[in-house]
Amino acid sequence: FVYREEYYLKNNEPRPGTDEHFTWEAEMREARGKAEVIIAKQRHGPTGTVAMTFQGEFTRFFDLASQNQLPQRSD
């Protein structure tokens, strides 16, 4: 299964200017470009959830790098 929280949040946008809208914007920033692939059944393997990056304009999924796995910046 594929779950993208951004899709569901986008469809429930509160009225602009309200406290709920400010909370919604923060949640949208956090969810933007992220997806979960849920492996619910597998005959001879593990089940679980895999965090992915979603690129909507191309309908592509990529591995989601965690903050501690990002390469060092050289300025």
N, C-alpha and C positions, 0 to 999 in steps of 0.2 A: 504494500500500500504506500501511497505517497501522501504526506500531509504537509501543507504549507499554511502556517498560521496567518501569514500576510494576506492570503486570499480571503479568509474568513473575516479578518479585521477590516479589510478594505470595504466589504459589503455591509459593515455595521458602523459607519462613520456617524458620530453624534453631531449635533448642531454646532457649527463653528462659534468660537468665543466662549463656550461653556467650560467648566472644570473638567467634565468628562472628555471634551475634545482635546484638551491639553494632555490628559492621560493617554488617550487614544493615539495621539501623535508620537508620544514616547514609546508606546508599544509597537507602533508601526516602524519606527526607526530600528528598534531591536530585532524585529522579525523580517525586515526587508532583505531579500536575497537568500533566505535560509529555507531549508526543507528537511523533512525527516523521511527516510525510507524505512518502513516498518516491515520486517520479515516475520510474518506471523506463522508461516508453516514452511517446513523444509524437511524432506524425507530423511536425509542422513546428515543433517548439520544443525548448527545452532540457530535459534531465533533471536530477534532483538531489534533494536533501532539504530540506524546509522544517520548521523548528521551530515547534511550535504549543503553545498552552495547551489542556488538556483539562478540561472541567467534566463529570465523570462523572454527577452526579445529573440532568443535563439532556441528556447525550450531545451536548455542544456543543464545537466547536473554535474557538479565537480566535488571532489573531496573538500571538506571544510577543515581548514587548518586551525588548530587551537592556538591561542596566544603564545603558549610556551613552545610551540613548534615553528614559529615564524623565523626566518633567517635574520641575522643581525644586520642592522642598518649601518651603512658606511657613509658618513656625511663628508 
